[in-house]
Amino acid sequence: MSGDTVGIPTASGDELEAWLYLPDGAGPHPVVVLAHGIDAIEAGGLAAFATRFQRAGWRASCSTTAVSAAPRGSRA
């Protein structure tokens, strides 16, 4: 089992890349959104957690990029 790379549109017009893990079979399936810490990278280990949720019948989504919480135009 693995995830698919998807794009999630944002209000600013940007796109947030994420992995989406869908379980087998007809839903409905519960959803969990996994978030990494600041400055995390794809290799940070979220895929293993997402796969566990997927195998248990959950849909799982996790961001593949670090996102700054700083307001636009400020220096983070």
PDB file as gemmi writes it, atoms N, CA and C in Angstrom:
CRYST1    1.000    1.000    1.000  90.00  90.00  90.00 P 1                      
ATOM      1  N   MET A   1       0.851  -1.173   0.000  1.00  0.00           N  
ATOM      2  CA  MET A   1       0.000   0.000   0.000  1.00  0.00           C  
ATOM      3  C   MET A   1       0.891   1.228   0.000  1.00  0.00           C  
ATOM      4  N   SER A   2       0.444   2.238  -0.729  1.00  0.00           N  
ATOM      5  CA  SER A   2       1.216   3.468  -0.774  1.00  0.00           C  
ATOM      6  C   SER A   2       0.277   4.628  -1.035  1.00  0.00           C  
ATOM      7  N   GLY A   3       0.837   5.816  -0.974  1.00  0.00           N  
ATOM      8  CA  GLY A   3       0.041   7.013  -1.170  1.00  0.00           C  
ATOM      9  C   GLY A   3       0.231   7.599  -2.552  1.00  0.00           C  
ATOM     10  N   ASP A   4      -0.729   8.414  -2.951  1.00  0.00           N  
ATOM     11  CA  ASP A   4      -0.656   9.154  -4.208  1.00  0.00           C  
ATOM     12  C   ASP A   4      -0.326  10.604  -3.890  1.00  0.00           C  
ATOM     13  N   THR A   5       0.468  11.248  -4.732  1.00  0.00           N  
ATOM     14  CA  THR A   5       0.766  12.659  -4.558  1.00  0.00           C  
ATOM     15  C   THR A   5      -0.395  13.470  -5.125  1.00  0.00           C  
ATOM     16  N   VAL A   6      -0.910  14.387  -4.316  1.00  0.00           N  
ATOM     17  CA  VAL A   6      -2.035  15.232  -4.722  1.00  0.00           C  
ATOM     18  C   VAL A   6      -1.688  16.688  -4.437  1.00  0.00           C  
ATOM     19  N   GLY A   7      -2.388  17.600  -5.079  1.00  0.00           N  
ATOM     20  CA  GLY A   7      -2.236  19.027  -4.829  1.00  0.00           C  
ATOM     21  C   GLY A   7      -3.483  19.559  -4.153  1.00  0.00           C  
ATOM     22  N   ILE A   8      -3.312  20.310  -3.082  1.00  0.00           N  
ATOM     23  CA  ILE A   8      -4.430  20.901  -2.353  1.00  0.00           C  
ATOM     24  C   ILE A   8      -4.364  22.409  -2.557  1.00  0.00           C  
ATOM     25  N   PRO A   9      -5.376  22.997  -3.229  1.00  0.00           N  
ATOM     26  CA  PRO A   9      -5.343  24.440  -3.459  1.00  0.00           C  
ATOM     27  C   PRO A   9      -5.509  25.223  -2.161  1.00  0.00           C  
ATOM     28  N   THR A  10      -4.841  26.372  -2.087  1.00  0.00           N  
ATOM     29  CA  THR A  10      -4.935  27.244  -0.916  1.00  0.00           C  
ATOM     30  C   THR A  10      -5.666  28.522  -1.289  1.00  0.00           C  
ATOM     31  N   ALA A  11      -6.085  29.274  -0.299  1.00  0.00           N  
ATOM     32  CA  ALA A  11      -6.799  30.533  -0.531  1.00  0.00           C  
ATOM     33  C   ALA A  11      -5.935  31.540  -1.282  1.00  0.00           C  
ATOM     34  N   SER A  12      -4.614  31.457  -1.125  1.00  0.00           N  
ATOM     35  CA  SER A  12      -3.717  32.416  -1.785  1.00  0.00           C  
ATOM     36  C   SER A  12      -3.444  32.053  -3.244  1.00  0.00           C  
ATOM     37  N   GLY A  13      -3.969  30.908  -3.685  1.00  0.00           N  
ATOM     38  CA  GLY A  13      -3.731  30.473  -5.058  1.00  0.00           C  
ATOM     39  C   GLY A  13      -2.560  29.532  -5.198  1.00  0.00           C  
ATOM     40  N   ASP A  14      -1.835  29.304  -4.125  1.00  0.00           N  
ATOM     41  CA  ASP A  14      -0.733  28.345  -4.146  1.00  0.00           C  
ATOM     42  C   ASP A  14      -1.302  26.935  -4.058  1.00  0.00           C  
ATOM     43  N   GLU A  15      -0.442  25.958  -4.178  1.00  0.00           N  
ATOM     44  CA  GLU A  15      -0.860  24.573  -4.050  1.00  0.00           C  
ATOM     45  C   GLU A  15       0.045  23.867  -3.056  1.00  0.00           C  
ATOM     46  N   LEU A  16      -0.552  23.189  -2.111  1.00  0.00           N  
ATOM     47  CA  LEU A  16       0.170  22.424  -1.102  1.00  0.00           C  
ATOM     48  C   LEU A  16       0.250  20.979  -1.574  1.00  0.00           C  
ATOM     49  N   GLU A  17       1.456  20.463  -1.710  1.00  0.00           N  
ATOM     50  CA  GLU A  17       1.619  19.067  -2.114  1.00  0.00           C  
ATOM     51  C   GLU A  17       1.446  18.166  -0.901  1.00  0.00           C  
ATOM     52  N   ALA A  18       0.739  17.069  -1.100  1.00  0.00           N  
ATOM     53  CA  ALA A  18       0.492  16.131  -0.002  1.00  0.00           C  
ATOM     54  C   ALA A  18       0.442  14.709  -0.553  1.00  0.00           C  
ATOM     55  N   TRP A  19       0.575  13.762   0.338  1.00  0.00           N  
ATOM     56  CA  TRP A  19       0.361  12.357   0.000  1.00  0.00           C  
ATOM     57  C   TRP A  19      -1.016  11.986   0.505  1.00  0.00           C  
ATOM     58  N   LEU A  20      -1.765  11.245  -0.298  1.00  0.00           N  
ATOM     59  CA  LEU A  20      -3.084  10.782   0.091  1.00  0.00           C  
ATOM     60  C   LEU A  20      -3.091   9.264   0.054  1.00  0.00           C  
ATOM     61  N   TYR A  21      -3.410   8.660   1.174  1.00  0.00           N  
ATOM     62  CA  TYR A  21      -3.456   7.208   1.319  1.00  0.00           C  
ATOM     63  C   TYR A  21      -4.918   6.790   1.432  1.00  0.00           C  
ATOM     64  N   LEU A  22      -5.394   6.027   0.455  1.00  0.00           N  
ATOM     65  CA  LEU A  22      -6.784   5.579   0.449  1.00  0.00           C  
ATOM     66  C   LEU A  22      -6.848   4.081   0.728  1.00  0.00           C  
ATOM     67  N   PRO A  23      -7.712   3.659   1.651  1.00  0.00           N  
ATOM     68  CA  PRO A  23      -7.845   2.235   1.936  1.00  0.00           C  
ATOM     69  C   PRO A  23      -8.615   1.528   0.817  1.00  0.00           C  
ATOM     70  N   ASP A  24      -8.507   0.221   0.775  1.00  0.00           N  
ATOM     71  CA  ASP A  24      -9.257  -0.572  -0.189  1.00  0.00           C  
ATOM     72  C   ASP A  24     -10.724  -0.618   0.215  1.00  0.00           C  
ATOM     73  N   GLY A  25     -11.574  -0.875  -0.750  1.00  0.00           N  
ATOM     74  CA  GLY A  25     -12.984  -1.075  -0.469  1.00  0.00           C  
ATOM     75  C   GLY A  25     -13.787   0.206  -0.473  1.00  0.00           C  
ATOM     76  N   ALA A  26     -15.102  -0.007  -0.487  1.00  0.00           N  
ATOM     77  CA  ALA A  26     -16.032   1.121  -0.487  1.00  0.00           C  
ATOM     78  C   ALA A  26     -16.068   1.780   0.885  1.00  0.00           C  
ATOM     79  N   GLY A  27     -16.234   3.072   0.904  1.00  0.00           N  
ATOM     80  CA  GLY A  27     -16.315   3.820   2.161  1.00  0.00           C  
ATOM     81  C   GLY A  27     -17.713   3.780   2.711  1.00  0.00           C  
ATOM     82  N   PRO A  28     -18.036   4.658   3.587  1.00  0.00           N  
ATOM     83  CA  PRO A  28     -17.183   5.785   3.955  1.00  0.00           C  
ATOM     84  C   PRO A  28     -16.049   5.352   4.886  1.00  0.00           C  
ATOM     85  N   HIS A  29     -14.953   6.074   4.816  1.00  0.00           N  
ATOM     86  CA  HIS A  29     -13.793   5.819   5.650  1.00  0.00           C  
ATOM     87  C   HIS A  29     -13.509   7.059   6.504  1.00  0.00           C  
ATOM     88  N   PRO A  30     -13.133   6.879   7.753  1.00  0.00           N  
ATOM     89  CA  PRO A  30     -12.713   8.040   8.549  1.00  0.00           C  
ATOM     90  C   PRO A  30     -11.423   8.624   7.967  1.00  0.00           C  
ATOM     91  N   VAL A  31     -11.128   9.865   8.324  1.00  0.00           N  
ATOM     92  CA  VAL A  31      -9.959  10.569   7.781  1.00  0.00           C  
ATOM     93  C   VAL A  31      -9.065  11.034   8.920  1.00  0.00           C  
ATOM     94  N   VAL A  32      -7.762  10.945   8.711  1.00  0.00           N  
ATOM     95  CA  VAL A  32      -6.794  11.525   9.634  1.00  0.00           C  
ATOM     96  C   VAL A  32      -5.830  12.374   8.807  1.00  0.00           C  
ATOM     97  N   VAL A  33      -5.508  13.577   9.306  1.00  0.00           N  
ATOM     98  CA  VAL A  33      -4.537  14.451   8.651  1.00  0.00           C  
ATOM     99  C   VAL A  33      -3.294  14.459   9.525  1.00  0.00           C  
ATOM    100  N   LEU A  34      -2.179  14.037   8.952  1.00  0.00           N  
ATOM    101  CA  LEU A  34      -0.914  13.964   9.686  1.00  0.00           C  
ATOM    102  C   LEU A  34      -0.096  15.206   9.380  1.00  0.00           C  
ATOM    103  N   ALA A  35       0.473  15.805  10.400  1.00  0.00           N  
ATOM    104  CA  ALA A  35       1.276  17.018  10.225  1.00  0.00           C  
ATOM    105  C   ALA A  35       2.647  16.817  10.850  1.00  0.00           C  
ATOM    106  N   HIS A  36       3.657  17.243  10.137  1.00  0.00           N  
ATOM    107  CA  HIS A  36       5.027  17.154  10.647  1.00  0.00           C  
ATOM    108  C   HIS A  36       5.372  18.439  11.388  1.00  0.00           C  
ATOM    109  N   GLY A  37       6.493  18.419  12.063  1.00  0.00           N  
ATOM    110  CA  GLY A  37       6.965  19.613  12.761  1.00  0.00           C  
ATOM    111  C   GLY A  37       7.558  20.606  11.780  1.00  0.00           C  
ATOM    112  N   ILE A  38       7.855  21.773  12.248  1.00  0.00           N  
ATOM    113  CA  ILE A  38       8.432  22.814  11.401  1.00  0.00           C  
ATOM    114  C   ILE A  38       9.768  22.316  10.854  1.00  0.00           C  
ATOM    115  N   ASP A  39      10.042  22.660   9.609  1.00  0.00           N  
ATOM    116  CA  ASP A  39      11.267  22.288   8.898  1.00  0.00           C  
ATOM    117  C   ASP A  39      11.369  20.797   8.622  1.00  0.00           C  
ATOM    118  N   ALA A  40      10.270  20.068   8.683  1.00  0.00           N  
ATOM    119  CA  ALA A  40      10.309  18.641   8.377  1.00  0.00           C  
ATOM    120  C   ALA A  40      10.435  18.442   6.871  1.00  0.00           C  
ATOM    121  N   ILE A  41      10.863  17.258   6.508  1.00  0.00           N  
ATOM    122  CA  ILE A  41      10.999  16.914   5.093  1.00  0.00           C  
ATOM    123  C   ILE A  41      10.247  15.624   4.826  1.00  0.00           C  
ATOM    124  N   GLU A  42      10.116  15.270   3.543  1.00  0.00           N  
ATOM    125  CA  GLU A  42       9.392  14.060   3.170  1.00  0.00           C  
ATOM    126  C   GLU A  42       9.899  12.818   3.893  1.00  0.00           C  
ATOM    127  N   ALA A  43      11.187  12.741   4.106  1.00  0.00           N  
ATOM    128  CA  ALA A  43      11.777  11.550   4.712  1.00  0.00           C  
ATOM    129  C   ALA A  43      11.584  11.512   6.221  1.00  0.00           C  
ATOM    130  N   GLY A  44      10.757  12.400   6.744  1.00  0.00           N  
ATOM    131  CA  GLY A  44      10.571  12.506   8.184  1.00  0.00           C  
ATOM    132  C   GLY A  44       9.791  11.386   8.830  1.00  0.00           C  
ATOM    133  N   GLY A  45       9.296  10.432   8.066  1.00  0.00           N  
ATOM    134  CA  GLY A  45       8.674   9.263   8.653  1.00  0.00           C  
ATOM    135  C   GLY A  45       7.160   9.231   8.667  1.00  0.00           C  
ATOM    136  N   LEU A  46       6.479  10.225   8.090  1.00  0.00           N  
ATOM    137  CA  LEU A  46       5.017  10.224   8.127  1.00  0.00           C  
ATOM    138  C   LEU A  46       4.416   9.121   7.262  1.00  0.00           C  
ATOM    139  N   ALA A  47       5.113   8.700   6.216  1.00  0.00           N  
ATOM    140  CA  ALA A  47       4.579   7.662   5.330  1.00  0.00           C  
ATOM    141  C   ALA A  47       4.293   6.376   6.094  1.00  0.00           C  
ATOM    142  N   ALA A  48       5.149   6.020   7.018  1.00  0.00           N  
ATOM    143  CA  ALA A  48       4.928   4.797   7.799  1.00  0.00           C  
ATOM    144  C   ALA A  48       3.662   4.892   8.641  1.00  0.00           C  
ATOM    145  N   PHE A  49       3.418   6.053   9.224  1.00  0.00           N  
ATOM    146  CA  PHE A  49       2.200   6.247  10.019  1.00  0.00           C  
ATOM    147  C   PHE A  49       0.964   6.240   9.117  1.00  0.00           C  
ATOM    148  N   ALA A  50       1.057   6.927   7.967  1.00  0.00           N  
ATOM    149  CA  ALA A  50      -0.068   6.986   7.035  1.00  0.00           C  
ATOM    150  C   ALA A  50      -0.430   5.587   6.534  1.00  0.00           C  
ATOM    151  N   THR A  51       0.583   4.775   6.256  1.00  0.00           N  
ATOM    152  CA  THR A  51       0.340   3.408   5.789  1.00  0.00           C  
ATOM    153  C   THR A  51      -0.361   2.585   6.859  1.00  0.00           C  
ATOM    154  N   ARG A  52      -0.010   2.779   8.109  1.00  0.00           N  
ATOM    155  CA  ARG A  52      -0.692   2.054   9.199  1.00  0.00           C  
ATOM    156  C   ARG A  52      -2.169   2.426   9.268  1.00  0.00           C  
ATOM    157  N   PHE A  53      -2.472   3.722   9.152  1.00  0.00           N  
ATOM    158  CA  PHE A  53      -3.867   4.151   9.144  1.00  0.00           C  
ATOM    159  C   PHE A  53      -4.593   3.570   7.933  1.00  0.00           C  
ATOM    160  N   GLN A  54      -3.938   3.604   6.773  1.00  0.00           N  
ATOM    161  CA  GLN A  54      -4.524   3.077   5.544  1.00  0.00           C  
ATOM    162  C   GLN A  54      -4.884   1.598   5.705  1.00  0.00           C  
ATOM    163  N   ARG A  55      -3.986   0.816   6.249  1.00  0.00           N  
ATOM    164  CA  ARG A  55      -4.233  -0.616   6.454  1.00  0.00           C  
ATOM    165  C   ARG A  55      -5.369  -0.872   7.439  1.00  0.00           C  
ATOM    166  N   ALA A  56      -5.595   0.091   8.339  1.00  0.00           N  
ATOM    167  CA  ALA A  56      -6.668  -0.045   9.327  1.00  0.00           C  
ATOM    168  C   ALA A  56      -8.001   0.500   8.804  1.00  0.00           C  
ATOM    169  N   GLY A  57      -8.027   0.920   7.509  1.00  0.00           N  
ATOM    170  CA  GLY A  57      -9.275   1.378   6.921  1.00  0.00           C  
ATOM    171  C   GLY A  57      -9.523   2.868   6.975  1.00  0.00           C  
ATOM    172  N   TRP A  58      -8.498   3.641   7.281  1.00  0.00           N  
ATOM    173  CA  TRP A  58      -8.620   5.104   7.329  1.00  0.00           C  
ATOM    174  C   TRP A  58      -8.054   5.708   6.053  1.00  0.00           C  
ATOM    175  N   ARG A  59      -8.568   6.890   5.679  1.00  0.00           N  
ATOM    176  CA  ARG A  59      -7.918   7.714   4.672  1.00  0.00           C  
ATOM    177  C   ARG A  59      -6.918   8.577   5.431  1.00  0.00           C  
ATOM    178  N   ALA A  60      -5.717   8.720   4.901  1.00  0.00           N  
ATOM    179  CA  ALA A  60      -4.695   9.515   5.579  1.00  0.00           C  
ATOM    180  C   ALA A  60      -4.084  10.504   4.589  1.00  0.00           C  
ATOM    181  N   SER A  61      -3.856  11.719   5.050  1.00  0.00           N  
ATOM    182  CA  SER A  61      -3.232  12.745   4.229  1.00  0.00           C  
ATOM    183  C   SER A  61      -2.101  13.376   5.025  1.00  0.00           C  
ATOM    184  N   CYS A  62      -0.968  13.618   4.369  1.00  0.00           N  
ATOM    185  CA  CYS A  62       0.131  14.310   5.047  1.00  0.00           C  
ATOM    186  C   CYS A  62       0.857  15.204   4.048  1.00  0.00           C  
ATOM    187  N   SER A  63       1.230  16.378   4.514  1.00  0.00           N  
ATOM    188  CA  SER A  63       1.946  17.339   3.697  1.00  0.00           C  
ATOM    189  C   SER A  63       3.348  16.833   3.414  1.00  0.00           C  
ATOM    190  N   THR A  64       3.844  17.119   2.209  1.00  0.00           N  
ATOM    191  CA  THR A  64       5.204  16.704   1.855  1.00  0.00           C  
ATOM    192  C   THR A  64       6.186  17.864   1.898  1.00  0.00           C  
ATOM    193  N   THR A  65       5.705  19.056   2.244  1.00  0.00           N  
ATOM    194  CA  THR A  65       6.569  20.230   2.270  1.00  0.00           C  
ATOM    195  C   THR A  65       6.427  20.965   3.590  1.00  0.00           C  
ATOM    196  N   ALA A  66       7.490  21.627   3.995  1.00  0.00           N  
ATOM    197  CA  ALA A  66       7.425  22.450   5.201  1.00  0.00           C  
ATOM    198  C   ALA A  66       6.655  23.718   4.869  1.00  0.00           C  
ATOM    199  N   VAL A  67       5.775  24.114   5.758  1.00  0.00           N  
ATOM    200  CA  VAL A  67       4.961  25.307   5.548  1.00  0.00           C  
ATOM    201  C   VAL A  67       5.250  26.297   6.668  1.00  0.00           C  
ATOM    202  N   SER A  68       5.533  27.523   6.311  1.00  0.00           N  
ATOM    203  CA  SER A  68       5.827  28.553   7.301  1.00  0.00           C  
ATOM    204  C   SER A  68       4.530  29.093   7.884  1.00  0.00           C  
ATOM    205  N   ALA A  69       4.505  29.275   9.197  1.00  0.00           N  
ATOM    206  CA  ALA A  69       3.352  29.857   9.859  1.00  0.00           C  
ATOM    207  C   ALA A  69       3.468  31.376   9.934  1.00  0.00           C  
ATOM    208  N   ALA A  70       4.570  31.921   9.444  1.00  0.00           N  
ATOM    209  CA  ALA A  70       4.784  33.369   9.494  1.00  0.00           C  
ATOM    210  C   ALA A  70       3.850  34.074   8.522  1.00  0.00           C  
ATOM    211  N   PRO A  71       3.331  35.246   8.910  1.00  0.00           N  
ATOM    212  CA  PRO A  71       2.471  36.002   7.986  1.00  0.00           C  
ATOM    213  C   PRO A  71       3.212  36.362   6.713  1.00  0.00           C  
ATOM    214  N   ARG A  72       2.494  36.430   5.619  1.00  0.00           N  
ATOM    215  CA  ARG A  72       3.080  36.774   4.340  1.00  0.00           C  
ATOM    216  C   ARG A  72       3.774  38.138   4.414  1.00  0.00           C  
ATOM    217  N   GLY A  73       4.983  38.202   3.883  1.00  0.00           N  
ATOM    218  CA  GLY A  73       5.717  39.454   3.880  1.00  0.00           C  
ATOM    219  C   GLY A  73       6.622  39.643   5.097  1.00  0.00           C  
ATOM    220  N   SER A  74       6.485  38.768   6.096  1.00  0.00           N  
ATOM    221  CA  SER A  74       7.344  38.877   7.273  1.00  0.00           C  
ATOM    222  C   SER A  74       8.553  37.976   7.108  1.00  0.00           C  
ATOM    223  N   ARG A  75       9.522  38.164   7.938  1.00  0.00           N  
ATOM    224  CA  ARG A  75      10.706  37.304   7.900  1.00  0.00           C  
ATOM    225  C   ARG A  75      10.556  36.232   8.957  1.00  0.00           C  
ATOM    226  N   ALA A  76      10.529  35.000   8.532  1.00  0.00           N  
ATOM    227  CA  ALA A  76      10.387  33.879   9.471  1.00  0.00           C  
ATOM    228  C   ALA A  76      11.758  33.378   9.888  1.00  0.00           C  
TER     229      ALA A  76                                                      
END                                                                             
